[in-house]
Amino acid sequence: MTGKHAIETFKDEAGGHRWQRIPPTEKRGRVQTSTVTVAVLPEPTAAQITLHDHDLDYKFCRGSGAGGQHRNVTDSAVVLTHRPTGVVVRCESERSQNANKETALAVLRARIWEVTQLALDGKRAYDRKQQVGSGMRGDKRRTIRVRDDIVNDHVTGRQWKFSDYERGRW
């Protein structure tokens, strides 16, 4: 579910839900129990990486490898360090120092964005695990008994008709 008010609407739905029903193909009337786990999480947005000049540390040096006289006398390689994160990028692929500087900035932005995304994904996984629990029978938020037309909320102790619950009137 997505939308402007999705989190507000479903904030109390997080956890395990036990669903008891009689399948239409069941001849003897036996109850089938299923477990549904629900997590209510905000959708992360793409992180915009803004690099400030006071956070960057530039070092210029000569490139390594073959290249002849021009390479041996020109400091065209760039080593760029982002102080807050400690991410270091070295670029020496171009002949021009300015071109290497631009390439190093682009690579640095990409690496910092990747580190930020990994941190967000880890936090999101932790939040989801906290809400869902183990998914076992004891971790239930709500029991829905279709046959008896009853929905029982185990957290609040509230009980209402399944037909009202199905229509969203709860």
N, C-alpha and C positions, 0 to 999 in steps of 0.2 A: 504494500500500500504506500503510495507516495502522495504528496500534496501539502498544502499550506498548514492544515490542522491535523495531519495524520498522527503526529507524536502526541498531541494533546488528547486526541480521541482514543488512542490505544495504549496510553501510558500504564493503565492498570491491567493490561492483558498479558504482560510478560510473565513467563513461567510455563509450567507443564499443565496441559489440559487433558483430562481423561474423558474419552468419548465412548459411551456404551450404546450399542445399537443392535438391532436384529436385522441381518442382511435380508434382502428380498428373496434370496435363494434358499434361506434356512427354513426347512420344513418342520423341525421340532421346536422352534421358538427359542433356541439357545442365543444367549447374549454374546456379542463380540465386543471386546474392549480394545481400543486403540489409544495411543498416546501421541499428543501433538505438542511440540514445544514452540513457544512464541518468544521472539526477541524484538524489542522496540528500540531501534537505533537510528540516530540522525545520519543522513547520507552525507559522507564527507565531500567537500568541494575540492577542486584542484588547487593546490597550494601555489600561490604566486611567490616566486623567489625574488626578493629585492636585495641586491647586494649594494652595500654602502662602501664608499671608498675608504673610510677609516677602519673598516673591518678587513681590508685586503692588504696583503703584504707581497709586493712584487720584488723578485730578484731576477737579474738578467745575467746570462752567462753565455759562453760559447757552446755551440751544439757539438754533440759527439758524432763520431763516424767520419766517413770519407766526405770530402767536399772541396779539398784543395785550399788555395791561398785565401779566398774570400771567407770561407768558414773559419779558418784559423785566426783571423784578425777581427771578426765581427761578433759582438755579443747579441745574437739574435734569438737565442733560446730564452724562454720565460718560465720561471717557477713561481706559481701563484698559490698563496696560502690564505685560506679563509680562517681568521683568528678565532671566531666564536665556536666553530665546529672542528677545526683542526684538519680540514680536508685540504690536501695538497695536489696540485695539478702541474705537470711539466709538459710544455709544448715546444717542439723544435722542428716542426714539419715544414715550415715556410722559410723563405729567405729573409723576409721582412720581420722586424721586431713587432711592429704594429699588428701585422696579420697574426703572428703567434699570440700576441696579447688578446686579440679578439677571440681566437679559437680557444685559448685557455679559459677565458670568461664563460664562453658557451659550455664548455665541458664542466667547469666548476658549478654552474647553475644546474646542469643536469644531475650531477652527483649529489648536490645538496638537496634537490627535489626528491631524489631517490631515497636518501636517508630520512627525509621528512615523511615520505609516504610509508616507509617501513615502520616508523614510529607510530603513525596514525593507524596503520593496519594492526599492529600489536595491541594498541589500546582498544581498538574496536573489537578484536577477538576476545580480549579480557572482559570488556563490558558485556559482550554477548554471553560468555560463559557464566558470568555472575547472574544474569537474568534467567537463563535457561536451566541452569543446574545440570544434573546428571541425566535428566529425562526419565528417571525411574519412577515407579508408582508413588513413592513417598514424597516426591517433589511436585505435588500437584497444586495448581492454583484453582482449578475449576473442574467439576465433574458434570458432564452433560449426559443425562439419561433420556434418550429419545423415547423409549417404550413407556416410561412413567411420566413423560412430558415435564421433566424437572431439570433445572440447572442449579447447581449448588456451588457457591463461591466459598472456598475453604478459608480464604484470608479474612473476608469481612463477615462470614457466616450468613450471608444473604442467600435467599432462595427465590427463584421465580420460574414461570412457565417456559418450557422450551419454545413454544410457538411465539411468545413475545420476544424471547432471546433471538430467535431466527429472523424476526422482522427488524431487529435493532432497537427494540423498546425495552431497554434495561437500564 
